Amino acid sequence: MIYRILAELTMLAHFAFLLFVALGAFLVHWRRWIALIHVPAFLWGALISLMGWICPLTPLENHFLRMSGVEGYDTGFIEQYIAGVLYPAGLTRIHQIVMGVAVLVLNAGLYAWIFMGREKA
């Protein structure tokens, strides 16, 4: 039971990290110091997608799932939990690259909006 709870907590942390990567710049708009955490986070998230790597949280979650008696998954977190919504046919390498570039472009745009908008005010 404890391993299943740890697997679920790992999955929730993974999802929270993805949300932070994608939308953390909005928190930077509120408090600039959050950029010190967000910039490395979104660069790491983009790098994982662009390079086709698997986030270290995925094997950790799989470990906890297997320890709880549940079969883990062979794909990455995004493929397992999110790709079905974004890409019903399955996540391809091109999709990963597009997502990595989207993270970079989205965050660059948000940071430009945040910091250029504050300088004009």
Summary of the structure (lengths in Angstrom):
residues: 121
radius of gyration: 16.3
end to end distance: 53.6
largest distance: 57.1
contacts: 329
relative contact order: 0.15
helix: 81%
strand: 0%
